[in-house]
């Protein structure tokens, strides 16, 4: 009985840790997308030139 309880607890912990990691990755991706969208709207390319696209830099 004790081994079964311990196994269930370990499985639950692994599941919770896995869900937390996936949620964290999705949250970071979403925050980065929002940040890039906001920065592109206010055109802060002089501060962060890596966000500028090739066409933005070489526009006539």
Order of alpha helices (4+ residues) and beta strands (2+ residues): alpha-alpha
